[in-house]
Amino acid sequence: MGKSGKKLSSGIKGFDEVLMGGFVPQRAYLIRGNPGTGKTAIGMHFLTEGVKNKEKSLFINMGEPTQQVISNAQGMGFDTKGIEFLDLSPDEKFFADMESYDIFSPAEVERESTTAQIIEKIEAVKPIRVFLDPITQFRYLSTDEFQFRKQVLSFLRFLTDKGATVLFTSEFSTSEPDDDLQFLCDGIINVKFFPEGRSIAVSKYRGSGFRFGSHAMRITPKGVKIYPRLRPTVKEKEFKQETISSGIPEIDELLHGGIERGTATIISGPSGVGKTTVGIQFMKEAAGRGEPSIVYTFEEGEESLINRCESINIPVNSMIKTGLLSVVQVEPLRYSPEEFAQLVRKQVDDKKAQIVMIDSTSGYKLSLRGEDPVSHLHALTKYLTRMGCTVILINEVEKISGGLKITEIGISYLADNIIFLRYFESDAELHKTIGVLKKRLSSFEKTLREIEITKYGIRVGAPLKDIRGILSGTPERRDKEGME
């Protein structure tokens, strides 16, 4: 058991979050996965963390020789000093020695020799942490499946009774499944490799709760990084309930003052209509109050965004220089949704950001690689708003005109506020309009207003009371005489 009597850290910060603190001491855990998924690297983190905490750590290697294990570990940045090794991997003499067996079968002789070596090493080292890679090698030292299960169970009990917490790996296939090992352990860790990345999930964990679901995993030059799937915090952070102004009086009139702090707002509309500009306007006003903001742009480059804003009198450069605005350009295919969520979480905490804008939800969807975007965006949005952060989601719709559609992926329910921008044609000219469709915490103006993006900034006109049919895509002037 750990010195504090608490859980043992896995040595991977993100994995400790998944395990809600780490491994329950004196239990045995199975790490399952195909070759190359990172099982051994997870075991090395577990052992090196033990050395760091002055806990005796033992690596029982049954597949690769010790020198190769050490070389591979050092290549990933692990310091193997302080780790004890018990090398049970077959050597070049194995085949030749088999010829000398005459009375006993090779399996029986090897099993007795292996058992003796293990007992001797355990008694000498008295390890707190043991990593065995892979335990399925015992199959080749057993005469049948029953013997294998009996041998593994007694071996794991021997180690845990001696005070060790055990991680062991399995190599499984369709022809040689490891279902029997899953019944013998206290916890199951599943590691998978896909063309787009790795994932890790816990499917069994006796004696403790854990985070369900699949979590992103990446192998880096400094070892394994795990990005737990973000969960909305149950406890809300205390923050001042107030309305945030856009700095444009006409937009504030539409919103009856602005948007509330700690809410989520969708700004929706077709390409080029001014969605991002309206979102940045709220951040400009926040900077005037000394509040930091972050923009995550999935589609537009940072330099392009800065130049565009500067050209319409939004001083993004000075906002960035004073630390009141951060523009983060995100390559969608680089991050998994879990990695992106953890990136946002860390940067919001570090920079104390009050407003976060994701531009756009279609770019964010691309990072999901086929996964359902709603659940991931729900978790991220709810986490941020419960922490008192105001969230702006830029959503692009495909249709330039015609029937009103707010989002293409069904996330309207996430929004406390919905602002929409549309094109409309009048007198053979293309115009833009802005309106509010939803505001959860207050009433709002039901009219539409014309909006222009000029070199002097955003200009919004009076309510368009003399035009109807804008949302249907066929606007026409009202016949005032016929109305009377």
C-alpha positions as CSV (number, residue, x, y, z in Angstrom):
1,M,0.0,0.0,0.0
2,G,1.1,3.5,-0.7
3,K,2.7,5.4,2.2
4,S,-0.3,7.6,2.7
5,G,-2.8,4.7,2.4
6,K,-4.3,6.3,-0.6
7,K,-4.4,5.4,-4.3
8,L,-1.2,4.9,-6.2
9,S,-0.7,7.4,-9.0
10,S,-0.4,5.9,-12.5
11,G,2.3,8.5,-13.3
12,I,0.1,10.0,-16.0
13,K,-1.9,13.0,-14.8
14,G,-4.8,12.6,-17.2
15,F,-5.0,8.9,-16.4
16,D,-5.2,9.6,-12.7
17,E,-8.3,11.8,-13.5
18,V,-9.9,8.9,-15.3
19,L,-9.1,6.6,-12.3
20,M,-10.3,9.3,-9.9
21,G,-6.9,9.4,-8.2
22,G,-5.0,6.4,-9.3
23,F,-4.9,2.6,-8.6
24,V,-6.4,1.0,-5.6
25,P,-3.4,-0.5,-3.8
26,Q,-2.8,-4.3,-3.7
27,R,-5.0,-5.0,-6.7
28,A,-4.2,-6.5,-10.1
29,Y,-5.0,-4.6,-13.3
30,L,-5.1,-5.9,-16.9
31,I,-3.9,-3.6,-19.7
32,R,-5.4,-5.0,-23.0
33,G,-4.4,-3.9,-26.5
34,N,-2.9,-4.9,-29.8
35,P,0.8,-4.5,-30.4
36,G,1.9,-0.9,-30.6
37,T,-1.0,0.6,-28.6
38,G,1.2,1.8,-25.8
39,K,0.7,-0.8,-23.1
40,T,4.4,-1.0,-22.1
41,A,4.7,2.8,-22.0
42,I,1.8,2.9,-19.5
43,G,3.6,0.3,-17.4
44,M,6.8,2.4,-17.5
45,H,5.0,5.5,-16.2
46,F,3.6,3.4,-13.4
47,L,7.1,2.1,-12.4
48,T,9.0,5.3,-12.7
49,E,6.3,7.1,-10.6
50,G,7.0,4.5,-7.9
51,V,10.8,5.1,-8.0
52,K,10.0,8.8,-7.8
53,N,8.0,8.1,-4.6
54,K,10.7,5.8,-3.2
55,E,8.5,2.7,-3.7
56,K,10.2,-0.5,-4.8
57,S,9.3,-1.1,-8.4
58,L,9.7,-4.4,-10.4
59,F,9.4,-5.0,-14.1
60,I,8.9,-8.7,-15.0
61,N,9.6,-8.9,-18.7
62,M,8.6,-12.1,-20.4
63,G,8.6,-10.9,-24.0
64,E,11.6,-8.7,-24.7
65,P,15.1,-9.0,-23.0
66,T,15.9,-6.4,-20.3
67,Q,18.4,-4.4,-22.4
68,Q,15.8,-4.0,-25.2
69,V,13.2,-2.9,-22.7
70,I,15.5,-0.3,-21.2
71,S,16.6,1.0,-24.6
72,N,13.0,1.4,-25.8
73,A,12.1,3.1,-22.5
74,Q,15.0,5.5,-22.6
75,G,14.1,6.4,-26.2
76,M,10.8,7.7,-24.9
77,G,12.5,9.7,-22.2
78,F,12.0,7.4,-19.2
79,D,14.7,7.2,-16.5
80,T,14.9,3.5,-15.7
81,K,17.3,3.9,-12.8
82,G,15.9,2.4,-9.7
83,I,13.6,-0.1,-11.5
84,E,14.4,-3.7,-10.7
85,F,14.1,-6.1,-13.6
86,L,13.3,-9.9,-13.7
87,D,14.1,-11.1,-17.2
88,L,12.0,-14.2,-18.1
89,S,12.2,-13.7,-21.8
90,P,13.4,-16.6,-24.0
91,D,17.0,-16.4,-24.8
92,E,19.1,-18.0,-27.6
93,K,19.7,-21.1,-25.4
94,F,16.0,-21.9,-25.0
95,F,15.7,-24.2,-28.1
96,A,19.0,-26.0,-27.4
97,D,18.1,-26.6,-23.7
98,M,14.8,-28.2,-24.7
99,E,16.7,-31.1,-26.1
100,S,18.0,-32.0,-22.7
101,Y,14.6,-32.6,-21.2
102,D,14.1,-36.3,-20.8
103,I,11.8,-37.1,-17.9
104,F,9.6,-33.9,-17.6
105,S,7.8,-32.1,-20.4
106,P,9.4,-28.8,-21.3
107,A,6.4,-26.8,-20.0
108,E,6.6,-28.4,-16.5
109,V,10.4,-27.8,-16.2
110,E,10.1,-24.2,-17.4
111,R,7.2,-23.5,-15.1
112,E,9.1,-24.8,-12.1
113,S,12.2,-22.7,-13.1
114,T,10.1,-19.6,-13.7
115,T,8.2,-19.9,-10.5
116,A,11.4,-20.3,-8.5
117,Q,12.9,-17.2,-10.1
118,I,9.8,-15.1,-9.4
119,I,9.5,-16.1,-5.8
120,E,13.2,-15.4,-5.2
121,K,13.0,-12.0,-6.8
122,I,9.8,-10.9,-5.0
123,E,11.3,-12.0,-1.6
124,A,14.5,-10.1,-2.4
125,V,13.0,-6.8,-3.7
126,K,9.7,-6.7,-1.8
127,P,8.1,-4.5,-4.5
128,I,5.2,-2.1,-4.0
129,R,4.7,-1.9,-7.8
130,V,4.9,-4.7,-10.3
131,F,4.5,-4.6,-14.0
132,L,4.4,-7.8,-16.0
133,D,4.7,-7.7,-19.7
134,P,3.0,-9.8,-21.1
135,I,1.3,-12.3,-18.8
136,T,0.1,-14.4,-21.7
137,Q,3.6,-15.9,-22.0
138,F,2.4,-18.1,-19.1
139,R,0.2,-19.9,-21.6
140,Y,3.3,-21.5,-23.1
141,L,4.4,-22.8,-19.7
142,S,1.0,-24.4,-19.0
143,T,-0.2,-27.8,-20.1
144,D,-3.8,-26.6,-20.6
145,E,-6.2,-23.7,-20.1
146,F,-7.3,-24.8,-16.6
147,Q,-3.7,-24.9,-15.5
148,F,-3.0,-21.5,-17.0
149,R,-5.9,-19.8,-15.2
150,K,-5.0,-21.5,-11.9
151,Q,-1.4,-20.5,-12.3
152,V,-2.2,-16.8,-13.1
153,L,-4.7,-16.5,-10.3
154,S,-2.3,-17.9,-7.7
155,F,0.5,-15.8,-9.1
156,L,-1.5,-12.5,-8.8
157,R,-2.7,-13.4,-5.3
158,F,0.9,-14.1,-4.3
159,L,2.0,-10.7,-5.5
160,T,-0.9,-8.7,-3.9
161,D,-0.6,-10.7,-0.7
162,K,3.0,-9.5,-0.6
163,G,1.8,-5.9,-0.7
164,A,2.3,-5.2,-4.4
165,T,0.0,-3.4,-6.8
166,V,0.2,-5.2,-10.2
167,L,-0.2,-4.1,-13.8
168,F,0.0,-6.8,-16.4
169,T,-0.5,-6.8,-20.1
170,S,-2.1,-9.4,-22.5
171,E,-1.6,-10.1,-26.1
172,F,-4.9,-11.4,-27.5
173,S,-6.3,-12.3,-30.9
174,T,-9.4,-14.0,-32.2
175,S,-7.7,-17.4,-32.0
176,E,-6.3,-16.7,-28.5
177,P,-8.7,-14.5,-26.6
178,D,-8.0,-13.2,-23.1
179,D,-11.5,-13.5,-21.6
180,D,-10.2,-15.7,-18.8
181,L,-7.7,-12.9,-17.7
182,Q,-10.6,-10.4,-17.6
183,F,-12.3,-12.5,-14.9
184,L,-9.1,-12.8,-12.8
185,C,-8.2,-9.2,-12.5
186,D,-9.6,-6.3,-10.4
187,G,-9.5,-3.8,-13.2
188,I,-9.5,-3.7,-17.0
189,I,-7.8,-1.0,-19.1
190,N,-8.5,-1.1,-22.8
191,V,-6.0,0.6,-25.2
192,K,-6.9,0.9,-28.9
193,F,-5.2,2.3,-31.9
194,F,-7.0,3.8,-34.9
195,P,-5.7,5.5,-38.0
196,E,-6.7,8.9,-36.5
197,G,-5.2,8.2,-33.0
198,R,-5.2,6.2,-29.8
199,S,-7.8,5.8,-27.1
200,I,-8.0,4.4,-23.6
201,A,-11.0,3.2,-21.6
202,V,-11.6,1.5,-18.3
203,S,-14.3,-1.2,-18.4
204,K,-13.8,-2.7,-14.9
205,Y,-12.5,-1.2,-11.7
206,R,-13.3,-2.9,-8.4
207,G,-13.3,-0.8,-5.2
208,S,-13.5,2.6,-6.9
209,G,-15.4,4.8,-9.3
210,F,-13.9,5.9,-12.6
211,R,-14.7,8.0,-15.6
212,F,-16.7,6.1,-18.1
213,G,-16.2,6.3,-21.8
214,S,-13.3,6.5,-24.2
215,H,-10.5,9.1,-23.6
216,A,-7.9,10.3,-26.1
217,M,-4.4,9.1,-25.7
218,R,-1.2,10.2,-27.4
219,I,2.3,8.8,-27.3
220,T,4.9,11.7,-27.4
221,P,8.7,11.9,-27.1
222,K,8.1,12.4,-23.3
223,G,5.8,9.4,-22.8
224,V,2.1,8.9,-22.8
225,K,-0.4,11.8,-22.5
226,I,-4.1,11.1,-21.7
227,Y,-6.9,13.6,-22.2
228,P,-10.0,12.7,-20.2
229,R,-13.3,13.4,-21.8
230,L,-14.5,16.7,-20.3
231,R,-17.4,16.5,-17.9
232,P,-19.5,19.5,-17.0
233,T,-18.7,20.4,-13.4
234,V,-21.6,19.8,-11.0
235,K,-20.6,22.7,-8.8
236,E,-20.9,26.1,-10.4
237,K,-18.2,28.7,-9.8
238,E,-19.5,31.8,-8.2
239,F,-19.5,34.7,-10.6
240,K,-21.3,38.1,-10.8
241,Q,-24.7,37.8,-12.6
242,E,-24.6,40.7,-15.1
243,T,-25.4,41.6,-18.6
244,I,-22.5,42.0,-21.1
245,S,-22.9,44.8,-23.6
246,S,-21.8,44.5,-27.2
247,G,-20.8,48.2,-27.4
248,I,-23.3,48.7,-30.3
249,P,-26.4,50.4,-28.9
250,E,-28.7,48.9,-31.6
251,I,-27.5,45.3,-30.9
252,D,-27.9,45.9,-27.2
253,E,-31.5,47.1,-27.9
254,L,-32.2,43.9,-29.8
255,L,-30.9,41.9,-26.8
256,H,-32.5,44.2,-24.2
257,G,-29.2,45.1,-22.8
258,G,-26.8,42.4,-24.1
259,I,-26.0,38.8,-23.3
260,E,-25.7,37.5,-19.7
261,R,-22.4,36.4,-18.2
262,G,-22.0,32.6,-18.0
263,T,-24.4,31.9,-20.9
264,A,-23.9,30.3,-24.3
265,T,-24.7,32.3,-27.5
266,I,-25.0,30.9,-31.0
267,I,-24.3,33.5,-33.8
268,S,-25.7,31.9,-36.9
269,G,-25.7,32.8,-40.6
270,P,-24.2,32.1,-44.0
271,S,-20.6,32.7,-45.1
272,G,-19.4,36.3,-45.1
273,V,-22.4,37.8,-43.4
274,G,-20.4,39.1,-40.4
275,K,-20.9,36.4,-37.6
276,T,-17.3,36.4,-36.4
277,T,-17.2,40.2,-36.5
278,V,-20.2,40.4,-34.2
279,G,-18.6,37.9,-31.8
280,I,-15.3,39.8,-31.7
281,Q,-17.3,43.0,-31.0
282,F,-18.4,41.5,-27.6
283,M,-14.7,40.8,-26.9
284,K,-13.7,44.3,-27.8
285,E,-16.1,45.6,-25.3
286,A,-14.8,43.1,-22.7
287,A,-11.2,44.3,-23.3
288,G,-12.4,47.8,-22.5
289,R,-13.5,46.4,-19.1
290,G,-10.1,44.7,-18.6
291,E,-11.6,41.2,-19.2
292,P,-9.5,38.7,-21.2
293,S,-11.1,36.6,-24.0
294,I,-10.0,33.8,-26.3
295,V,-10.9,33.0,-29.9
296,Y,-10.4,29.5,-31.2
297,T,-10.4,29.7,-35.0
298,F,-10.7,26.4,-36.9
299,E,-11.0,27.9,-40.4
300,E,-9.4,31.3,-40.6
301,G,-5.7,32.0,-40.0
302,E,-4.7,34.1,-37.1
303,E,-3.1,36.8,-39.3
304,S,-6.1,36.9,-41.6
305,L,-8.4,37.4,-38.6
306,I,-6.3,40.2,-37.1
307,N,-6.0,42.0,-40.5
308,R,-9.7,41.8,-41.1
309,C,-10.6,43.1,-37.7
310,E,-8.1,46.0,-37.9
311,S,-9.6,47.0,-41.2
312,I,-13.0,47.5,-39.6
313,N,-11.8,49.5,-36.6
314,I,-11.6,46.6,-34.1
315,P,-8.1,47.0,-32.5
316,V,-7.3,43.3,-32.2
317,N,-3.5,43.9,-32.3
318,S,-3.5,46.1,-29.2
319,M,-5.9,43.7,-27.4
320,I,-3.5,40.9,-28.1
321,K,-0.4,42.9,-26.9
322,T,-2.1,43.9,-23.7
323,G,-3.0,40.2,-23.0
324,L,-6.8,40.9,-23.2
325,L,-7.3,38.7,-26.3
326,S,-5.7,35.4,-27.4
327,V,-6.2,34.1,-30.9
328,V,-5.6,30.4,-31.1
329,Q,-5.5,28.9,-34.6
330,V,-6.6,25.2,-34.4
331,E,-5.8,22.6,-37.0
332,P,-8.9,20.4,-36.8
333,L,-7.2,17.1,-37.7
334,R,-4.4,17.7,-35.2
335,Y,-6.6,17.4,-32.0
336,S,-9.1,14.9,-30.8
337,P,-12.2,16.5,-29.2
338,E,-10.8,15.4,-25.7
339,E,-7.4,17.1,-26.5
340,F,-9.1,20.3,-27.6
341,A,-11.4,20.4,-24.6
342,Q,-8.4,20.0,-22.2
343,L,-6.5,22.7,-24.2
344,V,-9.5,25.1,-23.7
345,R,-9.8,24.2,-20.1
346,K,-6.1,24.9,-19.3
347,Q,-6.0,28.1,-21.3
348,V,-9.2,29.5,-19.8
349,D,-7.8,28.7,-16.3
350,D,-4.4,30.2,-17.1
351,K,-5.6,33.4,-18.7
352,K,-8.7,33.8,-16.6
353,A,-10.7,34.3,-19.8
354,Q,-14.2,35.7,-19.4
355,I,-15.4,35.1,-23.0
356,V,-14.5,32.1,-25.2
357,M,-15.5,32.0,-28.9
358,I,-15.3,28.9,-31.1
359,D,-15.2,29.8,-34.8
360,S,-16.8,27.7,-36.1
361,T,-18.8,24.7,-35.1
362,S,-18.3,23.2,-38.6
363,G,-14.5,23.3,-38.1
364,Y,-15.0,21.8,-34.6
365,K,-17.1,19.0,-36.1
366,L,-14.2,18.2,-38.5
367,S,-11.9,17.5,-35.5
368,L,-14.4,14.8,-34.2
369,R,-13.5,12.5,-37.1
370,G,-17.0,11.1,-37.5
371,E,-18.0,11.2,-33.9
372,D,-21.2,12.8,-32.7
373,P,-20.4,16.6,-32.2
374,V,-23.4,17.3,-30.0
375,S,-22.2,15.4,-26.9
376,H,-18.7,16.8,-27.0
377,L,-19.8,20.4,-27.6
378,H,-22.4,20.0,-24.9
379,A,-19.8,18.9,-22.3
380,L,-17.4,21.7,-23.3
381,T,-20.1,24.5,-23.3
382,K,-21.6,23.4,-20.1
383,Y,-18.3,23.2,-18.3
384,L,-17.3,26.7,-19.4
385,T,-20.6,28.4,-18.6
386,R,-20.7,26.7,-15.1
387,M,-17.3,28.2,-14.5
388,G,-18.7,31.7,-15.3
389,C,-17.3,31.9,-18.8
390,T,-19.4,33.4,-21.6
391,V,-19.4,31.2,-24.7
392,I,-20.0,32.3,-28.2
393,L,-20.4,29.6,-30.9
394,I,-20.1,30.7,-34.5
395,N,-22.3,28.6,-36.7
396,E,-22.3,28.7,-40.5
397,V,-25.4,27.6,-42.4
398,E,-25.2,26.5,-46.0
399,K,-28.2,28.4,-47.4
400,I,-27.6,32.1,-48.2
401,S,-31.3,32.7,-48.3
402,G,-34.6,30.8,-48.0
403,G,-36.1,29.1,-45.0
404,L,-34.5,30.0,-41.6
405,K,-32.2,27.3,-40.3
406,I,-30.1,28.0,-37.2
407,T,-27.6,25.1,-37.2
408,E,-26.8,22.1,-39.4
409,I,-25.9,19.8,-36.5
410,G,-28.8,20.2,-34.0
411,I,-27.1,22.2,-31.2
412,S,-29.7,25.0,-30.9
413,Y,-30.8,23.6,-27.5
414,L,-27.3,24.4,-26.1
415,A,-27.8,28.1,-26.6
416,D,-29.2,30.5,-24.0
417,N,-29.2,33.1,-26.8
418,I,-29.5,32.8,-30.6
419,I,-28.4,35.8,-32.8
420,F,-28.9,35.3,-36.5
421,L,-27.7,37.2,-39.5
422,R,-29.2,36.9,-43.0
423,Y,-28.8,38.2,-46.5
424,F,-31.7,39.8,-48.3
425,E,-32.1,41.5,-51.6
426,S,-33.7,44.9,-51.9
427,D,-33.8,47.2,-55.0
428,A,-31.3,44.9,-56.8
429,E,-28.8,45.2,-54.0
430,L,-27.6,42.7,-51.4
431,H,-28.2,43.7,-47.8
432,K,-27.6,42.1,-44.4
433,T,-29.9,41.8,-41.5
434,I,-29.6,40.9,-37.8
435,G,-32.1,39.6,-35.4
436,V,-32.6,37.6,-32.2
437,L,-34.4,34.3,-32.1
438,K,-34.0,33.2,-28.5
439,K,-33.0,34.7,-25.2
440,R,-33.5,32.5,-22.2
441,L,-32.9,34.9,-19.3
442,S,-34.9,38.0,-20.6
443,S,-37.1,39.3,-23.3
444,F,-35.7,40.6,-26.6
445,E,-36.7,42.8,-29.5
446,K,-38.7,40.9,-32.1
447,T,-37.8,43.1,-35.0
448,L,-35.0,42.7,-37.6
449,R,-32.4,45.4,-38.3
450,E,-30.1,46.1,-41.2
451,I,-26.4,45.6,-40.4
452,E,-23.4,46.9,-42.2
453,I,-19.7,46.1,-41.7
454,T,-17.8,49.2,-42.6
455,K,-14.2,50.5,-42.2
456,Y,-15.5,52.4,-39.2
457,G,-16.9,49.3,-37.5
458,I,-20.3,47.7,-37.2
459,R,-23.3,49.9,-38.1
460,V,-26.9,48.7,-37.2
461,G,-29.9,50.6,-38.4
462,A,-33.5,51.1,-37.1
463,P,-36.0,48.2,-37.1
464,L,-37.0,47.2,-40.7
465,K,-40.7,47.7,-40.3
466,D,-41.5,48.4,-43.9
467,I,-40.1,45.1,-45.3
468,R,-41.6,41.7,-44.8
469,G,-40.6,38.2,-46.0
470,I,-36.9,38.6,-45.2
471,L,-36.6,35.2,-43.6
472,S,-38.4,33.4,-46.4
473,G,-35.9,34.8,-48.9
474,T,-38.5,36.8,-50.8
475,P,-38.7,40.2,-49.1
476,E,-41.2,42.8,-50.2
477,R,-42.2,46.3,-49.2
478,R,-45.3,46.6,-47.1
479,D,-48.2,48.4,-48.7
480,K,-48.8,51.1,-46.1
481,E,-52.0,52.3,-47.8
482,G,-53.3,48.7,-47.8
483,M,-52.4,48.3,-44.1
484,E,-54.5,51.2,-43.1
